[in-house]
């Protein structure tokens, strides 16, 4: 009888603790296509209030191969920031951004980043590892881009 009561108690605690928890926000990185190594050795990121028409600047951050992880594949450069953008790492859907390439003097305005807000059922441990919301779409210079599964954390800009 004691074993049955103990089993029922543990079973009920497990059921109570199994709840839906929101996944972590997406953390975006930058994919630049069509520019030379020289043109992308320095990248500036300006963070703005979301939906503020790029009027409320929150910070300016310089990315380079010393402050970020640069992964080049042919004419494609992916930049994974190891430095923070203020209090945040990476590009987040709660802001708009300008990505500026000083050497070719090119400016890209990234806005309306949306992510799929997912949840995960979690047991007693409340482990949410590998539970990250993917970006579903974003705009670059007012052109809408919809992400596929393979690049759901990359904001792509191209020449």
TIVO-2410 file (N, C-alpha, C; in nm, 3 decimals):
# residues 159
REC num residu      c1      c2      c3 atome chaine
REC   1      X   0.082  -0.119   0.000     N      A
REC   1      X   0.000   0.000   0.000    CA      A
REC   1      X   0.086   0.125   0.000     C      A
REC   2      X   0.196   0.124   0.080     N      A
REC   2      X   0.284   0.240   0.083    CA      A
REC   2      X   0.348   0.263  -0.054     C      A
REC   3      X   0.382   0.154  -0.122     N      A
REC   3      X   0.442   0.166  -0.256    CA      A
REC   3      X   0.344   0.228  -0.354     C      A
REC   4      X   0.217   0.189  -0.344     N      A
REC   4      X   0.115   0.243  -0.433    CA      A
REC   4      X   0.096   0.392  -0.408     C      A
REC   5      X   0.091   0.432  -0.283     N      A
REC   5      X   0.076   0.574  -0.249    CA      A
REC   5      X   0.198   0.653  -0.298     C      A
REC   6      X   0.317   0.599  -0.277     N      A
REC   6      X   0.439   0.665  -0.323    CA      A
REC   6      X   0.439   0.678  -0.475     C      A
REC   7      X   0.400   0.570  -0.545     N      A
REC   7      X   0.392   0.573  -0.691    CA      A
REC   7      X   0.293   0.680  -0.738     C      A
REC   8      X   0.176   0.684  -0.678     N      A
REC   8      X   0.075   0.782  -0.717    CA      A
REC   8      X   0.122   0.925  -0.688     C      A
REC   9      X   0.192   0.945  -0.579     N      A
REC   9      X   0.245   1.077  -0.546    CA      A
REC   9      X   0.348   1.122  -0.650     C      A
REC  10      X   0.440   1.036  -0.684     N      A
REC  10      X   0.542   1.068  -0.785    CA      A
REC  10      X   0.478   1.090  -0.922     C      A
REC  11      X   0.382   1.006  -0.955     N      A
REC  11      X   0.312   1.020  -1.083    CA      A
REC  11      X   0.238   1.153  -1.092     C      A
REC  12      X   0.170   1.191  -0.986     N      A
REC  12      X   0.097   1.320  -0.984    CA      A
REC  12      X   0.193   1.438  -0.991     C      A
REC  13      X   0.305   1.432  -0.921     N      A
REC  13      X   0.404   1.540  -0.927    CA      A
REC  13      X   0.461   1.554  -1.068     C      A
REC  14      X   0.484   1.442  -1.133     N      A
REC  14      X   0.535   1.445  -1.270    CA      A
REC  14      X   0.433   1.508  -1.363     C      A
REC  15      X   0.306   1.472  -1.350     N      A
REC  15      X   0.202   1.529  -1.435    CA      A
REC  15      X   0.187   1.679  -1.411     C      A
REC  16      X   0.193   1.719  -1.286     N      A
REC  16      X   0.180   1.861  -1.253    CA      A
REC  16      X   0.295   1.941  -1.313     C      A
REC  17      X   0.416   1.884  -1.311     N      A
REC  17      X   0.533   1.958  -1.357    CA      A
REC  17      X   0.545   1.961  -1.509     C      A
REC  18      X   0.472   1.876  -1.581     N      A
REC  18      X   0.478   1.875  -1.728    CA      A
REC  18      X   0.390   1.987  -1.782     C      A
REC  19      X   0.452   2.099  -1.814     N      A
REC  19      X   0.378   2.215  -1.864    CA      A
REC  19      X   0.442   2.262  -1.993     C      A
REC  20      X   0.371   2.347  -2.060     N      A
REC  20      X   0.424   2.411  -2.181    CA      A
REC  20      X   0.506   2.532  -2.139     C      A
REC  21      X   0.625   2.543  -2.192     N      A
REC  21      X   0.712   2.656  -2.166    CA      A
REC  21      X   0.750   2.720  -2.299     C      A
REC  22      X   0.760   2.853  -2.304     N      A
REC  22      X   0.801   2.917  -2.430    CA      A
REC  22      X   0.947   2.887  -2.461     C      A
REC  23      X   0.976   2.871  -2.589     N      A
REC  23      X   1.114   2.850  -2.632    CA      A
REC  23      X   1.189   2.983  -2.628     C      A
REC  24      X   1.319   2.975  -2.632     N      A
REC  24      X   1.404   3.095  -2.628    CA      A
REC  24      X   1.387   3.175  -2.757     C      A
REC  25      X   1.404   3.307  -2.750     N      A
REC  25      X   1.395   3.388  -2.872    CA      A
REC  25      X   1.505   3.351  -2.972     C      A
REC  26      X   1.474   3.370  -3.099     N      A
REC  26      X   1.572   3.346  -3.204    CA      A
REC  26      X   1.686   3.447  -3.191     C      A
REC  27      X   1.806   3.402  -3.220     N      A
REC  27      X   1.924   3.487  -3.220    CA      A
REC  27      X   1.981   3.481  -3.361     C      A
REC  28      X   1.965   3.590  -3.435     N      A
REC  28      X   2.005   3.591  -3.574    CA      A
REC  28      X   2.149   3.633  -3.596     C      A
REC  29      X   2.203   3.584  -3.705     N      A
REC  29      X   2.336   3.621  -3.750    CA      A
REC  29      X   2.324   3.673  -3.893     C      A
REC  30      X   2.434   3.715  -3.950     N      A
REC  30      X   2.432   3.783  -4.079    CA      A
REC  30      X   2.497   3.697  -4.186     C      A
REC  31      X   2.431   3.685  -4.302     N      A
REC  31      X   2.487   3.621  -4.420    CA      A
REC  31      X   2.499   3.728  -4.529     C      A
REC  32      X   2.621   3.747  -4.578     N      A
REC  32      X   2.647   3.847  -4.682    CA      A
REC  32      X   2.694   3.774  -4.807     C      A
REC  33      X   2.628   3.798  -4.919     N      A
REC  33      X   2.659   3.729  -5.043    CA      A
REC  33      X   2.702   3.828  -5.151     C      A
REC  34      X   2.810   3.793  -5.222     N      A
REC  34      X   2.851   3.869  -5.340    CA      A
REC  34      X   2.954   3.977  -5.317     C      A
REC  35      X   3.003   3.993  -5.196     N      A
REC  35      X   3.103   4.095  -5.166    CA      A
REC  35      X   3.238   4.029  -5.144     C      A
REC  36      X   3.344   4.101  -5.176     N      A
REC  36      X   3.479   4.048  -5.159    CA      A
REC  36      X   3.521   4.047  -5.013     C      A
REC  37      X   3.629   3.978  -4.985     N      A
REC  37      X   3.685   3.975  -4.849    CA      A
REC  37      X   3.717   4.117  -4.803     C      A
REC  38      X   3.778   4.195  -4.891     N      A
REC  38      X   3.815   4.333  -4.858    CA      A
REC  38      X   3.691   4.417  -4.825     C      A
REC  39      X   3.581   4.397  -4.898     N      A
REC  39      X   3.460   4.476  -4.876    CA      A
REC  39      X   3.387   4.440  -4.746     C      A
REC  40      X   3.416   4.322  -4.692     N      A
REC  40      X   3.343   4.277  -4.573    CA      A
REC  40      X   3.433   4.259  -4.451     C      A
REC  41      X   3.554   4.315  -4.457     N      A
REC  41      X   3.642   4.297  -4.340    CA      A
REC  41      X   3.590   4.372  -4.219     C      A
REC  42      X   3.510   4.475  -4.240     N      A
REC  42      X   3.444   4.547  -4.131    CA      A
REC  42      X   3.297   4.566  -4.167     C      A
REC  43      X   3.212   4.535  -4.071     N      A
REC  43      X   3.068   4.549  -4.088    CA      A
REC  43      X   3.016   4.625  -3.966     C      A
REC  44      X   2.935   4.726  -3.989     N      A
REC  44      X   2.875   4.804  -3.881    CA      A
REC  44      X   2.728   4.763  -3.868     C      A
REC  45      X   2.683   4.746  -3.744     N      A
REC  45      X   2.544   4.714  -3.717    CA      A
REC  45      X   2.487   4.823  -3.627     C      A
REC  46      X   2.377   4.883  -3.672     N      A
REC  46      X   2.308   4.983  -3.591    CA      A
REC  46      X   2.174   4.923  -3.548     C      A
REC  47      X   2.147   4.931  -3.420     N      A
REC  47      X   2.024   4.875  -3.365    CA      A
REC  47      X   1.926   4.988  -3.338     C      A
REC  48      X   1.800   4.968  -3.382     N      A
REC  48      X   1.694   5.068  -3.369    CA      A
REC  48      X   1.572   5.008  -3.298     C      A
REC  49      X   1.489   5.096  -3.245     N      A
REC  49      X   1.359   5.053  -3.193    CA      A
REC  49      X   1.279   4.993  -3.308     C      A
REC  50      X   1.208   4.885  -3.278     N      A
REC  50      X   1.128   4.818  -3.380    CA      A
REC  50      X   1.013   4.909  -3.424     C      A
REC  51      X   0.985   4.906  -3.552     N      A
REC  51      X   0.875   4.982  -3.613    CA      A
REC  51      X   0.885   5.132  -3.588     C      A
REC  52      X   1.006   5.180  -3.569     N      A
REC  52      X   1.026   5.322  -3.546    CA      A
REC  52      X   1.077   5.394  -3.668     C      A
REC  53      X   1.071   5.328  -3.785     N      A
REC  53      X   1.115   5.388  -3.911    CA      A
REC  53      X   1.261   5.434  -3.904     C      A
REC  54      X   1.343   5.358  -3.829     N      A
REC  54      X   1.486   5.382  -3.816    CA      A
REC  54      X   1.517   5.523  -3.764     C      A
REC  55      X   1.437   5.567  -3.667     N      A
REC  55      X   1.459   5.700  -3.610    CA      A
REC  55      X   1.519   5.696  -3.470     C      A
REC  56      X   1.494   5.589  -3.393     N      A
REC  56      X   1.544   5.581  -3.256    CA      A
REC  56      X   1.661   5.484  -3.250     C      A
REC  57      X   1.782   5.540  -3.262     N      A
REC  57      X   1.904   5.459  -3.259    CA      A
REC  57      X   1.932   5.416  -3.116     C      A
REC  58      X   1.954   5.285  -3.097     N      A
REC  58      X   1.982   5.230  -2.965    CA      A
REC  58      X   2.129   5.195  -2.945     C      A
REC  59      X   2.203   5.184  -3.055     N      A
REC  59      X   2.345   5.153  -3.043    CA      A
REC  59      X   2.406   5.120  -3.177     C      A
REC  60      X   2.539   5.138  -3.186     N      A
REC  60      X   2.616   5.106  -3.306    CA      A
REC  60      X   2.727   5.011  -3.266     C      A
REC  61      X   2.746   4.904  -3.345     N      A
REC  61      X   2.841   4.799  -3.311    CA      A
REC  61      X   2.924   4.763  -3.433     C      A
REC  62      X   3.053   4.749  -3.413     N      A
REC  62      X   3.143   4.713  -3.522    CA      A
REC  62      X   3.172   4.564  -3.516     C      A
REC  63      X   3.155   4.497  -3.629     N      A
REC  63      X   3.189   4.356  -3.641    CA      A
REC  63      X   3.312   4.344  -3.729     C      A
REC  64      X   3.403   4.261  -3.689     N      A
REC  64      X   3.518   4.228  -3.772    CA      A
REC  64      X   3.567   4.091  -3.730     C      A
REC  65      X   3.667   4.039  -3.800     N      A
REC  65      X   3.711   3.902  -3.772    CA      A
REC  65      X   3.777   3.888  -3.635     C      A
REC  66      X   3.808   3.999  -3.567     N      A
REC  66      X   3.862   3.991  -3.432    CA      A
REC  66      X   3.751   3.982  -3.327     C      A
REC  67      X   3.634   4.039  -3.357     N      A
REC  67      X   3.523   4.043  -3.261    CA      A
REC  67      X   3.412   3.943  -3.293     C      A
REC  68      X   3.420   3.879  -3.408     N      A
REC  68      X   3.314   3.790  -3.452    CA      A
REC  68      X   3.376   3.671  -3.522     C      A
REC  69      X   3.296   3.566  -3.536     N      A
REC  69      X   3.342   3.448  -3.609    CA      A
REC  69      X   3.299   3.463  -3.754     C      A
REC  70      X   3.394   3.474  -3.845     N      A
REC  70      X   3.368   3.488  -3.988    CA      A
REC  70      X   3.382   3.351  -4.053     C      A
REC  71      X   3.279   3.306  -4.121     N      A
REC  71      X   3.282   3.179  -4.194    CA      A
REC  71      X   3.258   3.210  -4.341     C      A
REC  72      X   3.361   3.194  -4.423     N      A
REC  72      X   3.350   3.224  -4.566    CA      A
REC  72      X   3.339   3.095  -4.645     C      A
REC  73      X   3.239   3.091  -4.735     N      A
REC  73      X   3.218   2.979  -4.827    CA      A
REC  73      X   3.204   3.039  -4.967     C      A
REC  74      X   3.314   3.045  -5.041     N      A
REC  74      X   3.310   3.109  -5.173    CA      A
REC  74      X   3.281   3.256  -5.159     C      A
REC  75      X   3.175   3.303  -5.226     N      A
REC  75      X   3.140   3.446  -5.217    CA      A
REC  75      X   3.036   3.473  -5.108     C      A
REC  76      X   3.018   3.378  -5.018     N      A
REC  76      X   2.922   3.394  -4.907    CA      A
REC  76      X   2.999   3.404  -4.776     C      A
REC  77      X   2.965   3.507  -4.700     N      A
REC  77      X   3.025   3.526  -4.568    CA      A
REC  77      X   2.914   3.520  -4.464     C      A
REC  78      X   2.932   3.432  -4.365     N      A
REC  78      X   2.841   3.428  -4.252    CA      A
REC  78      X   2.915   3.482  -4.131     C      A
REC  79      X   2.850   3.575  -4.060     N      A
REC  79      X   2.912   3.638  -3.944    CA      A
REC  79      X   2.832   3.598  -3.821     C      A
REC  80      X   2.899   3.530  -3.730     N      A
REC  80      X   2.840   3.490  -3.603    CA      A
REC  80      X   2.904   3.577  -3.496     C      A
REC  81      X   2.825   3.663  -3.437     N      A
REC  81      X   2.879   3.759  -3.343    CA      A
REC  81      X   2.917   3.694  -3.211     C      A
REC  82      X   3.039   3.718  -3.169     N      A
REC  82      X   3.082   3.676  -3.036    CA      A
REC  82      X   3.085   3.797  -2.943     C      A
REC  83      X   3.067   3.914  -3.000     N      A
REC  83      X   3.057   4.037  -2.922    CA      A
REC  83      X   2.909   4.073  -2.911     C      A
REC  84      X   2.875   4.143  -2.808     N      A
REC  84      X   2.733   4.175  -2.788    CA      A
REC  84      X   2.694   4.302  -2.863     C      A
REC  85      X   2.565   4.308  -2.893     N      A
REC  85      X   2.504   4.429  -2.948    CA      A
REC  85      X   2.435   4.496  -2.830     C      A
REC  86      X   2.513   4.560  -2.747     N      A
REC  86      X   2.457   4.617  -2.625    CA      A
REC  86      X   2.437   4.505  -2.525     C      A
REC  87      X   2.314   4.488  -2.478     N      A
REC  87      X   2.284   4.381  -2.382    CA      A
REC  87      X   2.246   4.250  -2.450     C      A
REC  88      X   2.246   4.246  -2.582     N      A
REC  88      X   2.201   4.129  -2.656    CA      A
REC  88      X   2.315   4.071  -2.740     C      A
REC  89      X   2.306   3.942  -2.768     N      A
REC  89      X   2.396   3.878  -2.863    CA      A
REC  89      X   2.316   3.847  -2.988     C      A
REC  90      X   2.367   3.882  -3.103     N      A
REC  90      X   2.297   3.853  -3.227    CA      A
REC  90      X   2.183   3.949  -3.254     C      A
REC  91      X   2.117   3.926  -3.367     N      A
REC  91      X   2.004   4.007  -3.410    CA      A
REC  91      X   1.876   3.947  -3.353     C      A
REC  92      X   1.793   4.030  -3.294     N      A
REC  92      X   1.670   3.984  -3.231    CA      A
REC  92      X   1.548   4.045  -3.299     C      A
REC  93      X   1.438   3.974  -3.294     N      A
REC  93      X   1.317   4.020  -3.362    CA      A
REC  93      X   1.254   4.142  -3.296     C      A
REC  94      X   1.297   4.177  -3.178     N      A
REC  94      X   1.236   4.294  -3.112    CA      A
REC  94      X   1.300   4.427  -3.151     C      A
REC  95      X   1.393   4.423  -3.248     N      A
REC  95      X   1.458   4.545  -3.297    CA      A
REC  95      X   1.459   4.547  -3.449     C      A
REC  96      X   1.487   4.663  -3.504     N      A
REC  96      X   1.522   4.679  -3.645    CA      A
REC  96      X   1.670   4.710  -3.650     C      A
REC  97      X   1.733   4.684  -3.764     N      A
REC  97      X   1.878   4.702  -3.776    CA      A
REC  97      X   1.915   4.765  -3.909     C      A
REC  98      X   2.027   4.834  -3.907     N      A
REC  98      X   2.095   4.873  -4.030    CA      A
REC  98      X   2.229   4.801  -4.031     C      A
REC  99      X   2.259   4.738  -4.143     N      A
REC  99      X   2.387   4.672  -4.161    CA      A
REC  99      X   2.461   4.754  -4.267     C      A
REC 100      X   2.573   4.809  -4.226     N      A
REC 100      X   2.648   4.900  -4.312    CA      A
REC 100      X   2.784   4.839  -4.344     C      A
REC 101      X   2.816   4.832  -4.474     N      A
REC 101      X   2.947   4.789  -4.521    CA      A
REC 101      X   3.023   4.915  -4.564     C      A
REC 102      X   3.121   4.961  -4.484     N      A
REC 102      X   3.188   5.088  -4.512    CA      A
REC 102      X   3.264   5.092  -4.645     C      A
REC 103      X   3.335   4.984  -4.680     N      A
REC 103      X   3.421   4.990  -4.799    CA      A
REC 103      X   3.343   5.001  -4.929     C      A
REC 104      X   3.235   4.926  -4.949     N      A
REC 104      X   3.157   4.953  -5.070    CA      A
REC 104      X   3.050   5.059  -5.048     C      A
REC 105      X   3.044   5.114  -4.923     N      A
REC 105      X   2.946   5.217  -4.888    CA      A
REC 105      X   2.803   5.170  -4.917     C      A
REC 106      X   2.768   5.053  -4.864     N      A
REC 106      X   2.635   4.995  -4.884    CA      A
REC 106      X   2.562   4.984  -4.750     C      A
REC 107      X   2.436   5.024  -4.749     N      A
REC 107      X   2.353   5.022  -4.630    CA      A
REC 107      X   2.233   4.931  -4.656     C      A
REC 108      X   2.205   4.842  -4.562     N      A
REC 108      X   2.091   4.751  -4.570    CA      A
REC 108      X   2.006   4.771  -4.445     C      A
REC 109      X   1.879   4.804  -4.465     N      A
REC 109      X   1.787   4.822  -4.352    CA      A
REC 109      X   1.708   4.693  -4.333     C      A
REC 110      X   1.721   4.634  -4.215     N      A
REC 110      X   1.655   4.508  -4.182    CA      A
REC 110      X   1.543   4.540  -4.084     C      A
REC 111      X   1.422   4.504  -4.122     N      A
REC 111      X   1.305   4.535  -4.039    CA      A
REC 111      X   1.206   4.419  -4.041     C      A
REC 112      X   1.106   4.432  -3.958     N      A
REC 112      X   0.995   4.336  -3.951    CA      A
REC 112      X   1.043   4.192  -3.940     C      A
REC 113      X   1.144   4.171  -3.855     N      A
REC 113      X   1.188   4.035  -3.829    CA      A
REC 113      X   1.079   3.966  -3.748     C      A
REC 114      X   1.032   3.853  -3.797     N      A
REC 114      X   0.931   3.776  -3.723    CA      A
REC 114      X   0.987   3.638  -3.692     C      A
REC 115      X   0.941   3.584  -3.583     N      A
REC 115      X   0.982   3.450  -3.545    CA      A
REC 115      X   0.859   3.369  -3.506     C      A
REC 116      X   0.871   3.240  -3.522     N      A
REC 116      X   0.764   3.148  -3.486    CA      A
REC 116      X   0.777   3.119  -3.337     C      A
REC 117      X   0.686   3.173  -3.257     N      A
REC 117      X   0.692   3.154  -3.112    CA      A
REC 117      X   0.641   3.015  -3.077     C      A
REC 118      X   0.736   2.928  -3.044     N      A
REC 118      X   0.704   2.789  -3.014    CA      A
REC 118      X   0.710   2.763  -2.865     C      A
REC 119      X   0.652   2.651  -2.826     N      A
REC 119      X   0.659   2.608  -2.686    CA      A
REC 119      X   0.708   2.464  -2.685     C      A
REC 120      X   0.750   2.422  -2.568     N      A
REC 120      X   0.796   2.284  -2.551    CA      A
REC 120      X   0.742   2.234  -2.418     C      A
REC 121      X   0.695   2.111  -2.423     N      A
REC 121      X   0.655   2.046  -2.298    CA      A
REC 121      X   0.780   2.004  -2.225     C      A
REC 122      X   0.782   2.029  -2.098     N      A
REC 122      X   0.901   1.999  -2.020    CA      A
REC 122      X   0.860   1.929  -1.891     C      A
REC 123      X   0.940   1.834  -1.852     N      A
REC 123      X   0.913   1.759  -1.730    CA      A
REC 123      X   0.970   1.829  -1.609     C      A
REC 124      X   1.004   1.752  -1.509     N      A
REC 124      X   1.055   1.806  -1.383    CA      A
REC 124      X   1.180   1.890  -1.404     C      A
REC 125      X   1.266   1.849  -1.498     N      A
REC 125      X   1.392   1.920  -1.518    CA      A
REC 125      X   1.374   2.056  -1.586     C      A
REC 126      X   1.260   2.078  -1.653     N      A
REC 126      X   1.232   2.200  -1.728    CA      A
REC 126      X   1.340   2.229  -1.832     C      A
REC 127      X   1.397   2.125  -1.890     N      A
REC 127      X   1.502   2.139  -1.990    CA      A
REC 127      X   1.443   2.191  -2.120     C      A
REC 128      X   1.493   2.307  -2.165     N      A
REC 128      X   1.445   2.366  -2.290    CA      A
REC 128      X   1.558   2.372  -2.393     C      A
REC 129      X   1.662   2.290  -2.375     N      A
REC 129      X   1.771   2.294  -2.471    CA      A
REC 129      X   1.718   2.257  -2.609     C      A
REC 130      X   1.775   2.316  -2.708     N      A
REC 130      X   1.734   2.297  -2.848    CA      A
REC 130      X   1.593   2.348  -2.874     C      A
REC 131      X   1.544   2.433  -2.790     N      A
REC 131      X   1.412   2.491  -2.808    CA      A
REC 131      X   1.430   2.640  -2.834     C      A
REC 132      X   1.449   2.673  -2.961     N      A
REC 132      X   1.473   2.812  -3.000    CA      A
REC 132      X   1.375   2.846  -3.112     C      A
REC 133      X   1.309   2.957  -3.100     N      A
REC 133      X   1.216   3.001  -3.204    CA      A
REC 133      X   1.293   3.032  -3.332     C      A
REC 134      X   1.248   2.984  -3.447     N      A
REC 134      X   1.314   3.021  -3.573    CA      A
REC 134      X   1.257   3.152  -3.628     C      A
REC 135      X   1.342   3.225  -3.702     N      A
REC 135      X   1.293   3.339  -3.779    CA      A
REC 135      X   1.209   3.285  -3.893     C      A
REC 136      X   1.096   3.347  -3.918     N      A
REC 136      X   1.013   3.305  -4.030    CA      A
REC 136      X   1.022   3.401  -4.148     C      A
REC 137      X   1.045   3.529  -4.119     N      A
REC 137      X   1.058   3.627  -4.228    CA      A
REC 137      X   1.123   3.753  -4.176     C      A
REC 138      X   1.168   3.835  -4.270     N      A
REC 138      X   1.226   3.966  -4.240    CA      A
REC 138      X   1.225   4.047  -4.368     C      A
REC 139      X   1.244   4.176  -4.355     N      A
REC 139      X   1.255   4.264  -4.472    CA      A
REC 139      X   1.394   4.324  -4.477     C      A
REC 140      X   1.450   4.330  -4.597     N      A
REC 140      X   1.575   4.401  -4.623    CA      A
REC 140      X   1.544   4.507  -4.726     C      A
REC 141      X   1.566   4.634  -4.687     N      A
REC 141      X   1.533   4.747  -4.775    CA      A
REC 141      X   1.391   4.734  -4.829     C      A
REC 142      X   1.297   4.701  -4.742     N      A
REC 142      X   1.153   4.689  -4.769    CA      A
REC 142      X   1.114   4.568  -4.853     C      A
REC 143      X   1.206   4.480  -4.887     N      A
REC 143      X   1.174   4.358  -4.963    CA      A
REC 143      X   1.160   4.243  -4.863     C      A
REC 144      X   1.047   4.171  -4.870     N      A
REC 144      X   1.019   4.063  -4.778    CA      A
REC 144      X   1.094   3.936  -4.818     C      A
REC 145      X   1.156   3.872  -4.720     N      A
REC 145      X   1.223   3.744  -4.737    CA      A
REC 145      X   1.163   3.645  -4.639     C      A
REC 146      X   1.133   3.526  -4.687     N      A
REC 146      X   1.077   3.421  -4.602    CA      A
REC 146      X   1.185   3.315  -4.585     C      A
REC 147      X   1.213   3.280  -4.461     N      A
REC 147      X   1.318   3.183  -4.432    CA      A
REC 147      X   1.269   3.040  -4.449     C      A
REC 148      X   1.361   2.957  -4.498     N      A
REC 148      X   1.339   2.813  -4.500    CA      A
REC 148      X   1.401   2.751  -4.376     C      A
REC 149      X   1.391   2.622  -4.362     N      A
REC 149      X   1.441   2.554  -4.243    CA      A
REC 149      X   1.592   2.559  -4.229     C      A
REC 150      X   1.667   2.560  -4.339     N      A
REC 150      X   1.813   2.551  -4.329    CA      A
REC 150      X   1.879   2.681  -4.287     C      A
REC 151      X   1.815   2.793  -4.300     N      A
REC 151      X   1.878   2.920  -4.264    CA      A
REC 151      X   1.787   3.006  -4.177     C      A
REC 152      X   1.720   2.945  -4.083     N      A
REC 152      X   1.621   3.019  -4.006    CA      A
REC 152      X   1.678   3.109  -3.899     C      A
REC 153      X   1.811   3.121  -3.892     N      A
REC 153      X   1.873   3.213  -3.797    CA      A
REC 153      X   1.970   3.308  -3.868     C      A
REC 154      X   1.961   3.315  -4.000     N      A
REC 154      X   2.049   3.402  -4.077    CA      A
REC 154      X   1.968   3.511  -4.145     C      A
REC 155      X   2.013   3.636  -4.129     N      A
REC 155      X   1.957   3.748  -4.201    CA      A
REC 155      X   2.047   3.766  -4.323     C      A
REC 156      X   1.992   3.745  -4.441     N      A
REC 156      X   2.072   3.745  -4.564    CA      A
REC 156      X   2.064   3.878  -4.637     C      A
REC 157      X   2.181   3.928  -4.675     N      A
REC 157      X   2.189   4.046  -4.759    CA      A
REC 157      X   2.281   4.012  -4.876     C      A
REC 158      X   2.258   4.075  -4.989     N      A
REC 158      X   2.340   4.043  -5.106    CA      A
REC 158      X   2.361   4.167  -5.193     C      A
REC 159      X   2.466   4.157  -5.273     N      A
REC 159      X   2.505   4.264  -5.363    CA      A
REC 159      X   2.400   4.286  -5.464     C      A
***
